Every structure is written in C-alpha cells, then in structure tokens.
Amino acid sequence: MKFQLFIILTVFAFSRAHSPFNKHYVGQQQTRNTNLPWTLQNQQAMPQTFPPERRNGTLKGGFGTNVFDVMFQWNIMDFEYPTPQARANAIATRQFIPQNVIPLGIAVNVDRIFVSTPRWNEGIPASLSAIDLPAFSQSPALPPYPNWQSHTSTTNPDCNRLLSVYRMVIDECNRLWVIDSGIVNALTNLQQLCPPKIVAFDLTTDQQILTYPFPPEQVLQGSLHTNLVVDIRNNECNRAFVYVMDVWRNGLLVFDMARGISWRTTNYLYNPDPFASDYSYQGLNFQWTDGIFGSTLSPLNKPAGDRVLFYHPMSSFNEFMVRTSILRNQTAWTTNSAPATAFQSIGSRGRRGQSSTADMTPSGIYFAAQVQLEGVSCWDTRKPFNQNNVAMVQRDPVLLGFPNDLKLDANRDNVWVVSNNLPIYLYGQLDFNQINFRLLRANVARAVRGTICDPQVPANQELVDVCPIN
C-alpha cells in the first residue's frame, strides 16, 4: 500500500517541466500486466484465408511485412505561398523558417489529406494545411487550410482564428474538427496566447462553422490539449459530443455541441506510468511523463445505447476503457459523484509498448501507433487485450520512425500514419539531406489478414461483452 501511494504521489508531483520538450530521468522501466477478457457485440466477421506463420503477437516478427505504402515524404517542409516573392519575404523576415516545421497530425477525407504543423517554434506560418488527393507531387508544399487569412500571427494574435493546431478528426457529417492548443514556442519560450479551443469546418463549403474556447476554470496551468474524438449517434449531426485530451494535466474535457457547454473529467487512470516514462530512439534517451493521449471509440452497442472510449496515456504500457455514458453525464462530474471504478485497465502491450494515437474500424479492429517499436499494431476487440492478441502490422525503423499520428480515412478502409522523427527534432538535429517525414497508407483488410487481428483467428479465452445491456 505504501509503495502504491508513493507511485500515485509521484505521478501527481510531475510538473509542466516534465514535458515532451525537456529531457529528464524518471526511472527503471517495468511492465504491469492485467488481463480482462472481453469483446464487443454486433460485429460481422469477414471470411479470409491466411498463412499460419502470420498468427503472431506483439513480440513476434513484423519487420519483414511490408503493408504500408509511402504516399508523401519530405526532407524539409514548405508552404504554398501566393507568389515566390511572398515566400522569399517570409523567409527574410523569419516568418517562415523551413527547418522549424514538422508535421504532427493527419485526417484523411476522400479527396484531401489534412496535416497539422503546430507552432512549437518561431517561423511556422500556419498550423493546418490540406493536400489534394491524388497529388501531383510526393513532396508537395503545404497549402494552408482553409486559406492564409484563417491563420493568425503570433505577434498580434486574433484568437478567433487558428493559432496552433495539434490534431484533427473528420466525422460522419463531413466536418473537420480540430483542437487548437493556443500555445506557441513550446520549445523556446512557451506562451499561452489564446485559450485552447475546438474549431469545426464544413468540408463541403470549407466554412468555419463552430469555434468553442474552453472556459478558464476548465484549463489548468500547464495544460496542453493535443487530441480529440468526436461521438455522433444515429446521424444526429447537431448532437455531437467531443472528447478532448489534456496530456500534461491528465484530464479529458467533454464538449456537448447541442448545449454549447463543456466540463472536465479526471481519473487516476489518465495519469502517466513512471515506469513507462523512459524512452530511447536512435541513440537518444529521454523521459516523457505524458498522460491521457491516444483514444478511439468502439462501435455503438445499439441495445445498450452506449459505446466505449478506449484510451491510454502516452507514457503507459496499458490500455484503458470507460463507457461514454459516464463521460457524458455532466451532473456526475459537476457534483463530484462520477464513479472512479467505471474506468478500467484492460491489459498491457508489454515492455516498450508506449503508443501515441489509435483508431478503430466499424467492425472493431483497433490500430495503434507504437513509437518505441517503430511500427503499427492491431487488435481484434472481440479478443482479450493482451500481448498474445496484439500483432505488429509492420515494424520499420526508417519508414515508421516514430509514428506520431494514426487515422483511418473517411471510408474507414485505409489506415494512415505520419512518421516524423519527433525526438530528433526536439533533442537532436535533423539531416535535411535525407527524408525525415512520411505519410503512409495501408489497406485495413490487407493489414490484418493472417494475423491474430483477423476475425477468423480464434481467441483462446472466453469472451465477455464490454457493453452489456444490464
């Protein structure tokens, strides 16, 4: 009990200095493995054939399987300016410093891929761009989305415009939702110039249709909002809920679109694991204490009228879950009556199993970007979450060097990944004579065929429904 209390107090003692932008020592890595067998209802298996040698879990193979194709790649990023002279002027005045730009988040529609470039340093003129598909170049300059005028300057910020977008998601109503942190110069002189806000665009018209800055009482000192998930049911587009992750202050904010209000949720299972806070990447050793980060939604369990949010802190080996009905109950959170035990750990990815982001297909196949293993893993959610039931789709220290964001496209049949060598950008020196940033794509059916993620491969344990009616 004393040791457990020490660990909890240690986690709460971490300050903003323990961030992805600082190197520091945390301690020895250690795995903690829980095993809760469960599954989701109402999912249809697809008949497939597979070679038995690909029935592998996390700790087996993966390097020789080339599933992902490189769609875009860059040595150094560029922006699409109106004229060459405008670009030259931006460089001359240090409004554009190409070596400071790094792609972080992606979202993929039928005809466009959206890319975020947060303003972590000076000289980043826009933080959200859109590349047309198909593209005429594998290394295109980034056209700011929806236009240059929608991006504010950092010297005289207009908080109604975009400042520093981290990640985006496209919903079933053809809207692009983004989380704008409001933070600039996190690598040099961190400044919270604007409140963190949710912004939504209608992708049919490219018009900004919603801006929601979070109230000051829901934003803690040192908060960093980096990821979001949109929850829509029965095609009720105006009744969306948005779940936003606060990675530095271990919180999840819930936005109710219909009522135009939000609230903050907390739980100790949002916190980082000190034993999973030590990272190594291409000779660099660094310590991150990032809390709740990657998250995705299960398919809707129609009899129960509920779905599950799967999530994990960046600095954790474990996966967690909570029913969205718990998160959506504003009264429970404003009266401090939300049940802490509704949050559960469902299992471990094992040592070096830290994951950034994740996404899930309509049939319940879960994909995760695994930064330490330099690859992408999958899991069939009908099966217990453990190391035997998690397969590496592909591992590649070059192509998948630090996979930082992962999204399914709008049709939900391809999984996209951005790999960006982030630790070298933060703590080392990128070599701009070689490829540093890649956007990759894999077909979902091809990615899981023959692995333990294949619905035709049986699990060895009894299955339990995670979203029962009672």
Secondary structure, DSSP 8 states (H G I E B T S, - for coil): -HHHHHHHHHHHH--TTSSTTS------------B---B-SS---------GGG---TTS--TT----EEEEEESS--B--SSHHHHHHHHHTTS--GGG-----EEE-SSEEEEE---SSS----SEEEEESS-S-SS--B-BSS-GGGB--SSS--TTSB--EEEEEE-TTSEEEEEE--EE-TTTS-EE-S--EEEEEETTTTEEEEEEE--GGGS-TT--EEEEEEE--TT-GGG-EEEEEETTTTEEEEEETTTTEEEEE--GGGS--GGG-EEEETTEEEE----EEEEEE---BTTTTB-EEEEEESS-SEEEEEEHHHHT-HHHHHTT---GGG-EEEEE--TT--EEEEEE-TT-EEEEEETTTTEEEEEETTS--SGGGEEEEEE-TTTTSSEEEEEE-TTSSEEEEEE--HHHHHHS---TTS--EEEEEEEHHHHHTTSTTSTTS--SS---BSS---
